[in-house]
Amino acid sequence: MKSVLGIQLEYKLLEEDAISELLSRVPGWEYCDGMLKKSFRNLDYCHGILFVNSIAFLAEKLNHHPDLEVRYDEVVVAMTTHDVGGLTSYDFELAARINEIV
């Protein structure tokens, strides 16, 4: 699978400098508590559910699954690579692809 960010996809723990550089490529995402997070607001509930289903499709395609929180008018996405205990290129790749579907 080709990366939309042009990075090598691997389950290798990223260093802080790489995380900072990749954050600049995924607008609206933040690094918080060891996770990559973004809140998508102003969605009505039905559009939020459709959005979550689209994320689920991408996650299956990448075999990388984020935590999803659905609220009345908001969807919160948070991810980390549990197998390595932090962020990998897969987290940023999924973030970029989620940004594309918004």
BAGUNU-953479 format. One record per residue (C-alpha): residue number from 1; residue in three letters; z, y, x negated. Coordinates in Angstrom, 2 decimals, decimal comma. Example, Ala and Ser with C-alpha at 12.3 -4.5 7.8 and 13.67 -1.06 7.14 Angstrom:
<doti><num>1</num><residu>Ala</residu><zz>7,80</zz><yy>-4,50</yy><xx>-12,30</xx></doti>
<doti><num>2</num><residu>Ser</residu><zz>7,14</zz><yy>-1,06</yy><xx>-13,67</xx></doti>
END
This chain:
<doti><num>1</num><residu>Met</residu><zz>0,00</zz><yy>0,00</yy><xx>0,00</xx></doti>
<doti><num>2</num><residu>Lys</residu><zz>-1,00</zz><yy>3,41</yy><xx>-1,36</xx></doti>
<doti><num>3</num><residu>Ser</residu><zz>1,68</zz><yy>6,09</yy><xx>-1,50</xx></doti>
<doti><num>4</num><residu>Val</residu><zz>1,04</zz><yy>9,33</yy><xx>0,42</xx></doti>
<doti><num>5</num><residu>Leu</residu><zz>3,11</zz><yy>11,12</yy><xx>-2,24</xx></doti>
<doti><num>6</num><residu>Gly</residu><zz>1,14</zz><yy>9,61</yy><xx>-5,10</xx></doti>
<doti><num>7</num><residu>Ile</residu><zz>4,21</zz><yy>7,90</yy><xx>-6,55</xx></doti>
<doti><num>8</num><residu>Gln</residu><zz>4,82</zz><yy>4,33</yy><xx>-7,55</xx></doti>
<doti><num>9</num><residu>Leu</residu><zz>6,74</zz><yy>2,50</yy><xx>-4,84</xx></doti>
<doti><num>10</num><residu>Glu</residu><zz>9,52</zz><yy>0,44</yy><xx>-6,31</xx></doti>
<doti><num>11</num><residu>Tyr</residu><zz>13,09</zz><yy>-0,51</yy><xx>-5,51</xx></doti>
<doti><num>12</num><residu>Lys</residu><zz>14,49</zz><yy>1,23</yy><xx>-8,58</xx></doti>
<doti><num>13</num><residu>Leu</residu><zz>17,42</zz><yy>3,64</yy><xx>-8,36</xx></doti>
<doti><num>14</num><residu>Leu</residu><zz>16,24</zz><yy>7,22</yy><xx>-8,88</xx></doti>
<doti><num>15</num><residu>Glu</residu><zz>17,98</zz><yy>9,59</yy><xx>-11,28</xx></doti>
<doti><num>16</num><residu>Glu</residu><zz>19,23</zz><yy>12,99</yy><xx>-10,05</xx></doti>
<doti><num>17</num><residu>Asp</residu><zz>16,32</zz><yy>14,90</yy><xx>-11,64</xx></doti>
<doti><num>18</num><residu>Ala</residu><zz>13,76</zz><yy>12,65</yy><xx>-9,92</xx></doti>
<doti><num>19</num><residu>Ile</residu><zz>15,58</zz><yy>13,10</yy><xx>-6,60</xx></doti>
<doti><num>20</num><residu>Ser</residu><zz>15,46</zz><yy>16,89</yy><xx>-6,99</xx></doti>
<doti><num>21</num><residu>Glu</residu><zz>11,75</zz><yy>16,83</yy><xx>-7,79</xx></doti>
<doti><num>22</num><residu>Leu</residu><zz>10,89</zz><yy>14,52</yy><xx>-4,89</xx></doti>
<doti><num>23</num><residu>Leu</residu><zz>12,97</zz><yy>16,58</yy><xx>-2,44</xx></doti>
<doti><num>24</num><residu>Ser</residu><zz>10,53</zz><yy>19,42</yy><xx>-3,01</xx></doti>
<doti><num>25</num><residu>Arg</residu><zz>7,75</zz><yy>17,18</yy><xx>-1,66</xx></doti>
<doti><num>26</num><residu>Val</residu><zz>9,46</zz><yy>16,35</yy><xx>1,63</xx></doti>
<doti><num>27</num><residu>Pro</residu><zz>10,14</zz><yy>19,61</yy><xx>3,50</xx></doti>
<doti><num>28</num><residu>Gly</residu><zz>13,27</zz><yy>19,73</yy><xx>5,62</xx></doti>
<doti><num>29</num><residu>Trp</residu><zz>14,95</zz><yy>16,71</yy><xx>4,07</xx></doti>
<doti><num>30</num><residu>Glu</residu><zz>18,26</zz><yy>16,96</yy><xx>2,23</xx></doti>
<doti><num>31</num><residu>Tyr</residu><zz>20,22</zz><yy>14,80</yy><xx>-0,15</xx></doti>
<doti><num>32</num><residu>Cys</residu><zz>23,69</zz><yy>14,37</yy><xx>1,30</xx></doti>
<doti><num>33</num><residu>Asp</residu><zz>26,38</zz><yy>11,72</yy><xx>0,78</xx></doti>
<doti><num>34</num><residu>Gly</residu><zz>23,97</zz><yy>9,57</yy><xx>-1,25</xx></doti>
<doti><num>35</num><residu>Met</residu><zz>21,39</zz><yy>9,54</yy><xx>1,53</xx></doti>
<doti><num>36</num><residu>Leu</residu><zz>18,17</zz><yy>11,29</yy><xx>2,40</xx></doti>
<doti><num>37</num><residu>Lys</residu><zz>18,67</zz><yy>13,00</yy><xx>5,79</xx></doti>
<doti><num>38</num><residu>Lys</residu><zz>16,81</zz><yy>15,14</yy><xx>8,28</xx></doti>
<doti><num>39</num><residu>Ser</residu><zz>17,52</zz><yy>16,29</yy><xx>11,81</xx></doti>
<doti><num>40</num><residu>Phe</residu><zz>14,59</zz><yy>16,71</yy><xx>14,19</xx></doti>
<doti><num>41</num><residu>Arg</residu><zz>15,67</zz><yy>19,11</yy><xx>16,94</xx></doti>
<doti><num>42</num><residu>Asn</residu><zz>14,25</zz><yy>20,45</yy><xx>20,18</xx></doti>
<doti><num>43</num><residu>Leu</residu><zz>12,89</zz><yy>17,10</yy><xx>21,32</xx></doti>
<doti><num>44</num><residu>Asp</residu><zz>13,47</zz><yy>16,16</yy><xx>24,90</xx></doti>
<doti><num>45</num><residu>Tyr</residu><zz>14,98</zz><yy>12,71</yy><xx>25,29</xx></doti>
<doti><num>46</num><residu>Cys</residu><zz>11,72</zz><yy>10,88</yy><xx>26,12</xx></doti>
<doti><num>47</num><residu>His</residu><zz>9,87</zz><yy>12,43</yy><xx>23,19</xx></doti>
<doti><num>48</num><residu>Gly</residu><zz>12,81</zz><yy>11,54</yy><xx>20,97</xx></doti>
<doti><num>49</num><residu>Ile</residu><zz>12,50</zz><yy>7,89</yy><xx>21,98</xx></doti>
<doti><num>50</num><residu>Leu</residu><zz>8,73</zz><yy>7,96</yy><xx>21,34</xx></doti>
<doti><num>51</num><residu>Phe</residu><zz>9,39</zz><yy>9,53</yy><xx>17,95</xx></doti>
<doti><num>52</num><residu>Val</residu><zz>11,94</zz><yy>6,82</yy><xx>17,08</xx></doti>
<doti><num>53</num><residu>Asn</residu><zz>9,43</zz><yy>4,13</yy><xx>18,06</xx></doti>
<doti><num>54</num><residu>Ser</residu><zz>6,86</zz><yy>5,73</yy><xx>15,74</xx></doti>
<doti><num>55</num><residu>Ile</residu><zz>9,41</zz><yy>5,72</yy><xx>12,92</xx></doti>
<doti><num>56</num><residu>Ala</residu><zz>10,18</zz><yy>2,07</yy><xx>13,62</xx></doti>
<doti><num>57</num><residu>Phe</residu><zz>6,49</zz><yy>1,22</yy><xx>13,27</xx></doti>
<doti><num>58</num><residu>Leu</residu><zz>6,31</zz><yy>3,00</yy><xx>9,89</xx></doti>
<doti><num>59</num><residu>Ala</residu><zz>9,55</zz><yy>1,39</yy><xx>8,74</xx></doti>
<doti><num>60</num><residu>Glu</residu><zz>8,21</zz><yy>-2,09</yy><xx>9,52</xx></doti>
<doti><num>61</num><residu>Lys</residu><zz>4,99</zz><yy>-1,31</yy><xx>7,68</xx></doti>
<doti><num>62</num><residu>Leu</residu><zz>6,93</zz><yy>-0,27</yy><xx>4,57</xx></doti>
<doti><num>63</num><residu>Asn</residu><zz>9,68</zz><yy>-2,87</yy><xx>5,08</xx></doti>
<doti><num>64</num><residu>His</residu><zz>12,16</zz><yy>-0,05</yy><xx>4,64</xx></doti>
<doti><num>65</num><residu>His</residu><zz>14,41</zz><yy>0,76</yy><xx>7,58</xx></doti>
<doti><num>66</num><residu>Pro</residu><zz>16,32</zz><yy>4,04</yy><xx>8,10</xx></doti>
<doti><num>67</num><residu>Asp</residu><zz>19,37</zz><yy>4,71</yy><xx>10,23</xx></doti>
<doti><num>68</num><residu>Leu</residu><zz>18,31</zz><yy>6,46</yy><xx>13,43</xx></doti>
<doti><num>69</num><residu>Glu</residu><zz>20,57</zz><yy>8,43</yy><xx>15,74</xx></doti>
<doti><num>70</num><residu>Val</residu><zz>19,16</zz><yy>9,51</yy><xx>19,09</xx></doti>
<doti><num>71</num><residu>Arg</residu><zz>20,80</zz><yy>12,41</yy><xx>20,88</xx></doti>
<doti><num>72</num><residu>Tyr</residu><zz>19,83</zz><yy>14,27</yy><xx>24,02</xx></doti>
<doti><num>73</num><residu>Asp</residu><zz>17,57</zz><yy>16,78</yy><xx>22,21</xx></doti>
<doti><num>74</num><residu>Glu</residu><zz>17,63</zz><yy>15,57</yy><xx>18,62</xx></doti>
<doti><num>75</num><residu>Val</residu><zz>16,86</zz><yy>12,60</yy><xx>16,37</xx></doti>
<doti><num>76</num><residu>Val</residu><zz>18,74</zz><yy>12,27</yy><xx>13,09</xx></doti>
<doti><num>77</num><residu>Val</residu><zz>17,16</zz><yy>10,12</yy><xx>10,39</xx></doti>
<doti><num>78</num><residu>Ala</residu><zz>19,17</zz><yy>8,98</yy><xx>7,36</xx></doti>
<doti><num>79</num><residu>Met</residu><zz>18,17</zz><yy>6,53</yy><xx>4,68</xx></doti>
<doti><num>80</num><residu>Thr</residu><zz>19,12</zz><yy>4,95</yy><xx>1,43</xx></doti>
<doti><num>81</num><residu>Thr</residu><zz>18,09</zz><yy>1,76</yy><xx>-0,31</xx></doti>
<doti><num>82</num><residu>His</residu><zz>21,12</zz><yy>-0,45</yy><xx>0,24</xx></doti>
<doti><num>83</num><residu>Asp</residu><zz>19,98</zz><yy>-3,08</yy><xx>-2,28</xx></doti>
<doti><num>84</num><residu>Val</residu><zz>20,27</zz><yy>-0,62</yy><xx>-5,19</xx></doti>
<doti><num>85</num><residu>Gly</residu><zz>23,04</zz><yy>1,59</yy><xx>-3,82</xx></doti>
<doti><num>86</num><residu>Gly</residu><zz>21,11</zz><yy>4,84</yy><xx>-3,68</xx></doti>
<doti><num>87</num><residu>Leu</residu><zz>17,70</zz><yy>6,43</yy><xx>-3,29</xx></doti>
<doti><num>88</num><residu>Thr</residu><zz>14,41</zz><yy>4,90</yy><xx>-4,38</xx></doti>
<doti><num>89</num><residu>Ser</residu><zz>10,80</zz><yy>5,98</yy><xx>-4,08</xx></doti>
<doti><num>90</num><residu>Tyr</residu><zz>10,63</zz><yy>4,07</yy><xx>-0,78</xx></doti>
<doti><num>91</num><residu>Asp</residu><zz>13,07</zz><yy>6,53</yy><xx>0,79</xx></doti>
<doti><num>92</num><residu>Phe</residu><zz>10,89</zz><yy>9,49</yy><xx>-0,12</xx></doti>
<doti><num>93</num><residu>Glu</residu><zz>7,70</zz><yy>7,72</yy><xx>0,90</xx></doti>
<doti><num>94</num><residu>Leu</residu><zz>9,11</zz><yy>6,99</yy><xx>4,34</xx></doti>
<doti><num>95</num><residu>Ala</residu><zz>10,37</zz><yy>10,59</yy><xx>4,64</xx></doti>
<doti><num>96</num><residu>Ala</residu><zz>6,88</zz><yy>11,91</yy><xx>3,85</xx></doti>
<doti><num>97</num><residu>Arg</residu><zz>5,29</zz><yy>9,61</yy><xx>6,40</xx></doti>
<doti><num>98</num><residu>Ile</residu><zz>7,81</zz><yy>10,62</yy><xx>9,05</xx></doti>
<doti><num>99</num><residu>Asn</residu><zz>7,00</zz><yy>14,27</yy><xx>8,36</xx></doti>
<doti><num>100</num><residu>Glu</residu><zz>3,34</zz><yy>13,47</yy><xx>8,94</xx></doti>
<doti><num>101</num><residu>Ile</residu><zz>3,95</zz><yy>12,18</yy><xx>12,49</xx></doti>
<doti><num>102</num><residu>Val</residu><zz>6,01</zz><yy>15,15</yy><xx>13,65</xx></doti>
END
